[in-house]
Amino acid sequence: MQTFGLKKIVVTGGSGFLGKCVLERLRAHGATEIFVPRSCEYNLCHREQVERLYSDRRPDILIHLAATVGGIGANRNNPGRFFYENMAMGLHVIDEARRYGQLEKLVIVGSTCSYPKRTPTPFHEEELWNGYPEETNAPYGIAKKALSVMAQGYREQYGLPSIYLIPANLYGPGDNFDPESSHVIPALIRKFVHAKQTASASVEVWGTGSASREFLYAEDAAEGIVLATLGYEGQGPVNLGTGNEIRIKELVDLIQELVGYEGEIVWNTAQPDGQPRRRLDVQKALQEFGFRAQTDLRTGLAKTIEWYQETLSREVARSQGSIGSANLSEIRVAGSASNRN
């Protein structure tokens, strides 16, 4: 197995949902010198602070995971912020990598939101620029894929050793369950768990259920990122996924079953479905650096539900200990944001 040895690695966004999984996999592959910059010390939206990050930490490898993200609602409410902050962070990370001049590898992690709204499935990497993204997340998606162009341009002009990876929608233990910003799987899990606990007669779900998504367990995504960091030197974006899709209606039914909720599902068709379909072609990752996802959706969902229920129980116990009682429906479990609606 390839290892990182004594290489110094910086992981932006390393304290987040995906970042924690990446840190675990880096250590499993022998990394011993890993630094995670915190926004209070290194705000990546400010060039001078990114310059100071490179100067202070002197990395051999930088993995850029930091992002301002959310589900359909958050994207719809924050288009300007999502574009600016993601563009600014990536712009400074890439340009200051050029100025630093000593990186052995820069890894930029993008988003399936960057693909055109009507991309034929499965999504091939070559389709990335053949149309406009789905409107509700276009500002975020365009910012992310603009960074792929920047990284490629810097590779060609300045010899910057960069790669660009596009993971499918992520989920898993430690995901963001905040109702204001969570993505589809944690949002659904939260709704069904709370509905069961409070004996609610129904659960409301956005859209029609006809859209499809591909979901990648975060630990699998982290392994793919680490394998690419170790073994991929090629040009152009690379998808990370399972190659399987599921319609939201079927996902809702599966989560309802796993949670054990027996009430009614109410579809709010006034709310958007988002992109009609998402399923990635995953052959390039398999061929180039041997990545294949290992966790099937049912298993991953069961682990995520179990984690959420256990975490919720601890939150309730703490609340009861401090105030004497707690309303279960008001308890929030919020981790760092995951990856896309």
C-alpha positions in Angstrom: 0.0 0.0 0.0 1.3 3.5 -0.9 1.8 5.7 2.1 2.5 9.4 2.7 5.5 9.0 5.0 6.7 12.3 6.3 5.0 14.6 3.8 3.3 17.6 5.4 -0.4 17.8 4.4 -2.9 20.6 4.8 -6.6 19.8 4.6 -8.9 22.8 4.3 -12.3 22.0 5.7 -10.7 19.2 7.6 -12.9 19.8 10.6 -16.1 19.2 8.6 -18.1 16.2 7.8 -16.1 14.9 4.8 -12.9 16.4 6.2 -12.9 14.2 9.3 -13.3 11.1 7.2 -10.4 12.3 5.0 -8.2 12.8 8.0 -8.9 9.3 9.2 -8.1 7.8 5.8 -4.9 9.9 5.5 -3.7 8.5 8.8 -4.6 5.0 7.7 -2.3 5.6 4.7 0.6 6.6 6.9 0.2 10.4 7.1 1.6 11.8 10.3 1.9 15.5 9.7 -1.6 16.9 9.0 -2.7 20.4 9.6 -6.3 21.6 9.5 -6.6 25.4 9.2 -9.5 27.0 11.2 -11.4 30.0 9.7 -10.7 32.0 12.9 -7.0 31.8 12.1 -6.9 31.4 8.3 -9.9 32.8 6.5 -9.6 31.4 3.0 -11.7 34.2 1.5 -8.8 36.6 2.2 -5.7 36.3 0.0 -3.2 37.4 2.6 -4.4 34.8 5.1 -4.1 32.0 2.5 -0.6 33.3 1.7 0.2 33.1 5.4 -1.2 29.5 5.6 1.3 28.4 2.9 4.1 30.3 4.6 3.4 29.1 8.1 2.7 25.4 7.3 5.0 24.8 4.3 2.9 21.9 3.0 3.9 19.2 0.5 0.3 18.4 -0.3 -2.9 20.5 0.1 -6.4 19.0 -0.1 -9.0 21.7 -0.6 -12.3 20.6 0.9 -13.5 23.8 2.5 -16.8 25.0 1.0 -19.9 27.0 1.8 -22.7 24.6 1.0 -26.3 23.6 1.7 -29.4 21.9 0.3 -31.9 23.3 -2.2 -33.3 25.8 0.3 -29.9 27.1 1.3 -28.8 27.4 -2.3 -32.0 29.3 -3.2 -31.6 31.7 -0.4 -27.9 32.4 -0.7 -26.9 32.4 -4.4 -24.5 35.4 -4.1 -22.8 34.2 -0.9 -22.4 30.7 -2.2 -20.8 31.9 -5.4 -18.5 34.5 -3.8 -17.2 32.5 -0.9 -16.6 29.3 -2.9 -15.0 31.2 -5.7 -12.9 33.3 -3.4 -11.6 30.4 -1.3 -10.6 28.4 -4.4 -9.2 31.3 -6.2 -6.8 32.2 -3.4 -5.9 28.5 -2.6 -4.9 27.9 -6.2 -3.1 31.2 -6.9 -1.2 31.1 -3.7 -0.2 27.5 -4.4 1.4 28.9 -7.6 3.2 31.6 -5.7 4.3 29.2 -3.0 5.8 27.0 -5.7 6.6 23.9 -3.6 3.5 21.8 -3.6 3.8 18.3 -4.8 0.0 17.9 -5.2 -3.0 20.2 -5.0 -6.3 18.4 -4.7 -9.5 20.4 -5.5 -12.8 18.7 -4.6 -15.8 19.9 -6.7 -19.5 19.0 -6.9 -22.0 17.2 -9.0 -24.0 20.5 -8.9 -21.6 21.7 -11.6 -23.0 19.3 -14.2 -25.6 20.7 -16.7 -29.2 20.3 -15.7 -29.9 18.0 -18.6 -26.7 15.9 -18.6 -27.3 12.5 -20.1 -26.9 9.7 -17.5 -24.4 8.4 -16.5 -22.6 11.8 -16.2 -19.3 11.5 -18.1 -16.6 14.0 -17.1 -16.5 15.3 -20.7 -20.1 16.6 -20.2 -19.2 19.1 -17.5 -19.4 22.2 -19.8 -22.2 21.1 -22.1 -24.9 23.2 -20.6 -26.1 25.3 -17.6 -26.5 23.7 -14.1 -29.8 23.3 -12.4 -31.0 26.8 -11.5 -31.3 26.5 -7.8 -27.7 25.5 -7.3 -26.1 27.1 -10.4 -24.1 29.8 -8.6 -22.5 27.2 -6.3 -21.9 24.7 -9.1 -20.5 27.3 -11.5 -18.1 28.6 -8.9 -16.8 25.1 -8.2 -16.3 24.1 -11.8 -14.7 27.4 -12.6 -12.0 26.3 -10.2 -11.4 23.2 -12.4 -10.6 25.5 -15.3 -8.3 27.6 -13.1 -6.5 24.6 -11.8 -6.1 23.2 -15.4 -4.9 26.5 -16.7 -2.3 26.8 -13.9 -1.2 23.3 -14.6 -0.6 24.1 -18.2 1.0 27.6 -17.7 2.8 27.2 -14.4 3.2 23.5 -14.0 1.0 23.5 -10.9 0.5 19.8 -10.0 -3.3 19.8 -9.4 -6.1 17.3 -9.7 -9.9 17.9 -9.6 -12.3 15.4 -8.2 -16.2 15.4 -8.3 -17.9 13.3 -5.6 -21.5 12.3 -5.7 -23.9 13.5 -3.0 -22.4 12.6 0.3 -24.0 11.2 3.4 -23.1 9.3 6.6 -22.5 9.5 10.3 -21.5 13.1 11.3 -23.5 14.7 8.5 -25.2 18.1 9.0 -28.7 17.6 10.4 -29.6 21.2 10.9 -33.1 21.8 9.4 -32.0 25.1 7.9 -29.1 23.8 5.9 -29.0 20.0 5.7 -29.1 18.0 2.5 -31.7 15.5 1.4 -30.6 12.4 3.4 -30.0 14.0 6.8 -33.1 16.2 6.3 -35.3 13.1 5.7 -33.7 11.1 8.5 -34.3 13.9 10.9 -38.0 14.3 9.8 -38.8 10.6 10.1 -36.9 10.1 13.5 -38.7 13.1 15.0 -42.0 12.1 13.5 -41.7 8.7 15.1 -40.6 10.0 18.4 -43.4 12.5 18.6 -46.1 10.2 17.1 -46.7 12.7 14.2 -49.4 11.6 11.8 -47.5 12.7 8.7 -44.2 13.8 7.3 -43.9 16.5 4.6 -41.4 16.0 1.8 -40.4 18.6 -0.8 -41.0 18.0 -4.5 -42.7 15.2 -6.4 -40.2 12.4 -5.6 -39.5 11.9 -9.3 -35.9 13.2 -9.3 -33.1 10.8 -8.8 -29.8 11.1 -7.0 -26.6 9.1 -6.5 -25.3 8.9 -2.9 -21.8 8.2 -1.8 -21.0 7.2 1.8 -18.6 9.8 3.1 -16.0 7.2 4.2 -15.9 5.8 0.7 -15.5 9.3 -0.7 -12.6 10.0 1.6 -10.9 6.8 0.5 -11.3 7.9 -3.1 -9.8 11.3 -2.4 -6.8 9.8 -0.6 -6.2 7.2 -3.4 -6.3 10.0 -6.0 -3.9 12.1 -3.9 -1.5 9.2 -3.7 -1.8 7.8 -7.2 -3.4 10.1 -9.8 -1.4 12.6 -11.9 -3.8 13.0 -14.8 -5.6 15.9 -16.3 -9.3 16.8 -16.2 -12.0 16.1 -13.6 -12.6 12.6 -12.2 -16.0 11.5 -10.8 -16.1 9.7 -7.4 -19.3 7.7 -6.9 -21.1 4.4 -6.9 -22.6 4.5 -10.4 -26.0 3.8 -8.9 -29.0 6.2 -8.6 -32.2 6.1 -6.7 -35.4 8.1 -7.1 -36.2 10.4 -4.2 -39.6 8.6 -3.7 -37.8 5.3 -3.3 -35.2 6.9 -0.9 -38.1 8.3 1.2 -39.7 4.8 1.4 -36.4 3.3 2.4 -35.6 5.8 5.1 -39.2 5.5 6.4 -38.8 1.7 6.6 -35.4 1.8 8.3 -36.6 4.3 10.9 -39.8 2.4 11.4 -42.2 5.3 10.9 -45.7 4.3 10.0 -47.4 7.6 9.3 -48.4 9.3 6.1 -46.0 10.9 3.5 -47.3 14.3 2.2 -45.5 15.5 -0.9 -45.2 19.3 -1.1 -45.2 19.7 -4.9 -45.0 23.5 -4.7 -41.3 23.0 -3.7 -38.6 22.2 -6.4 -37.2 18.8 -7.2 -33.8 20.2 -8.2 -31.9 18.5 -11.0 -34.0 15.8 -12.6 -31.4 13.0 -12.5 -27.9 12.4 -11.2 -25.7 9.3 -11.8 -22.0 9.4 -12.4 -19.9 7.4 -14.7 -17.2 6.1 -12.4 -14.9 4.2 -14.7 -12.2 6.8 -14.8 -11.6 6.6 -11.1 -11.5 2.8 -11.2 -9.1 2.8 -14.1 -6.8 5.6 -13.0 -6.4 4.9 -9.3 -8.4 1.8 -8.4 -11.3 3.5 -6.6 -14.5 1.5 -6.1 -17.2 2.5 -3.5 -17.7 -0.3 -0.9 -20.8 0.7 1.0 -24.3 0.0 -0.4 -27.0 2.6 0.3 -29.1 0.5 2.7 -26.1 -0.3 4.9 -24.9 3.3 4.8 -28.4 4.7 5.7 -28.8 2.3 8.6 -25.4 3.4 10.0 -26.3 7.0 9.6 -29.7 6.6 11.2 -28.2 4.8 14.1 -25.6 7.5 14.6 -28.2 10.2 14.5 -30.5 8.5 17.0 -27.6 7.9 19.4 -26.4 11.5 19.0 -29.9 12.8 19.5 -30.3 10.7 22.7 -27.1 12.2 24.1 -28.3 15.7 23.3 -31.7 15.1 25.0 -29.9 13.6 28.1 -27.6 16.7 28.3 -30.6 19.0 27.9 -32.6 17.2 30.6 -29.6 17.3 32.9 -29.3 21.0 32.5 -32.9 22.3 32.3 -34.9 19.3 33.7 -36.8 18.5 30.6 -36.4 18.8 26.8 -38.8 18.9 23.8 -37.4 16.3 21.5 -38.7 18.1 18.4 -36.6 21.2 19.3 -33.2 19.4 19.6 -30.9 20.0 16.7 -27.9 17.9 15.7 -25.7 20.0 13.5 -22.3 18.9 12.2 -20.3 20.6 9.5 -22.0 20.8 6.2 -21.8 18.0 3.7 -21.9 18.0 -0.1 -24.9 19.2 -2.1 -28.6 18.6 -2.4 
